[in-house]
Amino acid sequence: MNLFTFQSLSLIAIFMLGLGCGEDTSASQTPQDHSTTAQATSTPTSAGQGFTPWAMDTSKLITTPSGLRYQMVQQGTGNQVKATDKVVVMYHGMLTDGKVFDSSFERNQPADLSLDQVITGWREGLTLCKVGAKIIMVIPPNLGYGTSEMPNIPANSTLIFNVEVIGAN
């Protein structure tokens, strides 16, 4: 798998852990309680110091009609991300058991990604954000890699991503 695909996968997992981009509390998106919780409450740190996932409050998770669950940790104030954008993000991706499969935070290296080349859950989640947002996304298998097995990601895995949107164009 090339680095771009792997970074895309990691971004999806981060979202699943609870990063939030643009909270929408419309009737079609209702908060639901889910068993996946992040215990840490600190903010991200630079590479070499590790990364502590943002706290996810499962009572505040919003579920979209597709099944993506997300929590906006911080609203962005920049431009709205579009599905056709190239984005610059920092992300931390893990499985529901807490196993980290990729993290640009730990590498201290932002990822440049084209949203038309990432998994569906990433594209959907990031388009809820404005630049500057921090979002936790919980991505079900059907919006991630489905039945495909990826390096460090078993088939049918739910992915959790913490994502900070740095730029979009």
C-alpha positions as CSV (number, residue, x, y, z in Angstrom):
1,M,0.0,0.0,0.0
2,N,1.4,3.4,-0.8
3,L,1.9,6.1,1.8
4,F,-1.0,8.2,0.5
5,T,-3.5,5.3,0.9
6,F,-2.1,4.5,4.4
7,Q,-2.4,8.2,5.5
8,S,-5.9,8.2,4.2
9,L,-6.8,5.2,6.3
10,S,-5.2,6.7,9.3
11,L,-7.3,9.9,8.9
12,I,-10.4,7.8,9.0
13,A,-9.5,6.1,12.2
14,I,-8.8,9.5,13.9
15,F,-12.2,10.7,13.0
16,M,-13.8,7.7,14.6
17,L,-12.1,8.4,17.9
18,G,-13.8,11.6,18.2
19,L,-12.3,14.6,16.4
20,G,-15.0,17.1,15.6
21,C,-15.6,19.2,12.5
22,G,-18.6,21.4,12.3
23,E,-21.3,20.2,14.7
24,D,-24.7,19.7,13.1
25,T,-27.5,19.1,15.5
26,S,-30.2,18.8,12.9
27,A,-33.0,16.3,13.3
28,S,-31.4,13.9,10.8
29,Q,-28.3,13.6,13.0
30,T,-28.9,12.6,16.5
31,P,-26.5,12.0,19.4
32,Q,-26.1,8.3,20.3
33,D,-24.2,6.5,23.0
34,H,-21.5,4.2,21.8
35,S,-19.2,1.9,23.7
36,T,-16.0,3.4,22.2
37,T,-14.6,6.1,24.4
38,A,-11.4,7.9,24.6
39,Q,-10.1,8.2,28.2
40,A,-7.5,11.0,27.6
41,T,-8.4,14.6,28.2
42,S,-5.2,16.4,27.1
43,T,-4.6,18.2,23.8
44,P,-2.2,16.9,21.2
45,T,1.5,17.4,21.6
46,S,4.4,17.6,19.2
47,A,6.2,14.6,17.8
48,G,8.6,12.9,20.1
49,Q,6.3,13.6,23.0
50,G,3.6,11.3,21.8
51,F,0.0,12.2,21.1
52,T,-2.8,11.8,23.6
53,P,-6.2,11.3,21.8
54,W,-8.7,14.0,22.5
55,A,-11.4,13.2,24.9
56,M,-14.5,11.8,23.2
57,D,-17.9,12.2,24.9
58,T,-20.0,9.4,23.5
59,S,-23.2,11.2,24.5
60,K,-22.1,14.0,22.2
61,L,-21.4,11.9,19.1
62,I,-23.6,12.8,16.2
63,T,-24.5,10.0,13.7
64,T,-25.0,11.0,10.1
65,P,-27.5,9.1,7.9
66,S,-24.6,7.1,6.4
67,G,-23.5,5.9,9.9
68,L,-20.5,8.1,10.3
69,R,-20.2,9.2,14.0
70,Y,-18.4,12.4,14.9
71,Q,-17.8,14.9,17.6
72,M,-16.6,18.4,16.9
73,V,-13.8,19.1,19.4
74,Q,-13.2,22.6,18.0
75,Q,-15.1,24.6,15.4
76,G,-13.0,25.9,12.5
77,T,-13.2,29.5,11.4
78,G,-11.7,29.2,8.0
79,N,-13.2,28.1,4.6
80,Q,-15.6,25.2,4.5
81,V,-14.0,22.0,3.3
82,K,-15.4,20.6,0.0
83,A,-15.4,17.0,-1.2
84,T,-13.2,18.1,-4.1
85,D,-10.6,19.8,-1.9
86,K,-7.0,18.9,-1.2
87,V,-6.5,19.2,2.6
88,V,-3.6,19.6,4.9
89,V,-4.3,17.8,8.2
90,M,-2.7,16.4,11.3
91,Y,-4.3,13.1,12.3
92,H,-4.1,10.1,14.7
93,G,-5.8,6.9,13.6
94,M,-6.6,3.9,15.8
95,L,-8.8,0.9,16.1
96,T,-11.5,0.6,18.7
97,D,-9.2,-1.4,21.0
98,G,-6.9,1.7,21.1
99,K,-4.2,0.2,18.8
100,V,-2.7,3.1,16.8
101,F,-2.2,2.3,13.1
102,D,-0.9,5.7,11.9
103,S,-0.4,9.1,13.3
104,S,1.0,12.3,11.6
105,F,1.0,13.8,15.1
106,E,3.5,11.3,16.2
107,R,5.6,11.9,13.1
108,N,5.1,15.7,13.5
109,Q,4.4,15.8,9.8
110,P,1.2,17.2,8.3
111,A,-0.5,15.1,5.6
112,D,-1.5,16.6,2.2
113,L,-4.5,14.6,1.0
114,S,-6.9,14.8,-1.9
115,L,-10.4,14.1,-0.6
116,D,-11.3,12.4,-3.8
117,Q,-8.7,9.7,-2.9
118,V,-9.5,8.9,0.7
119,I,-12.1,6.6,2.2
120,T,-15.7,7.6,2.2
121,G,-15.8,8.3,5.9
122,W,-12.9,10.7,5.7
123,R,-14.5,12.6,2.8
124,E,-17.9,12.8,4.6
125,G,-16.4,13.8,7.9
126,L,-14.0,16.4,6.7
127,T,-16.7,18.1,4.6
128,L,-18.5,18.9,7.9
129,C,-15.4,21.0,8.9
130,K,-14.0,24.4,8.3
131,V,-10.3,25.0,8.3
132,G,-9.1,25.1,11.9
133,A,-11.6,22.5,13.1
134,K,-10.6,19.5,15.2
135,I,-12.9,16.5,14.8
136,I,-13.1,13.0,16.2
137,M,-14.6,10.6,13.6
138,V,-15.7,7.0,14.3
139,I,-15.9,5.4,10.9
140,P,-17.8,2.1,10.4
141,P,-16.3,-0.5,8.1
142,N,-18.7,0.3,5.2
143,L,-17.3,3.9,5.1
144,G,-13.7,2.7,5.6
145,Y,-12.0,-0.3,4.2
146,G,-14.9,-2.8,4.5
147,T,-13.8,-6.4,4.0
148,S,-10.4,-5.4,2.8
149,E,-7.5,-6.0,5.1
150,M,-4.9,-3.2,5.2
151,P,-1.5,-3.1,7.0
152,N,-2.2,-2.9,10.8
153,I,-6.0,-2.8,10.0
154,P,-8.0,-6.0,10.1
155,A,-10.9,-6.4,7.7
156,N,-14.3,-5.0,8.9
157,S,-12.6,-2.6,11.3
158,T,-14.2,0.4,12.8
159,L,-11.7,3.3,12.6
160,I,-11.3,6.2,15.0
161,F,-9.6,9.4,13.9
162,N,-8.6,12.6,15.6
163,V,-8.1,15.1,12.8
164,E,-7.1,18.8,12.8
165,V,-7.8,20.6,9.5
166,I,-4.9,22.9,8.8
167,G,-5.8,23.9,5.3
168,A,-8.0,23.2,2.3
169,N,-8.1,24.3,-1.3
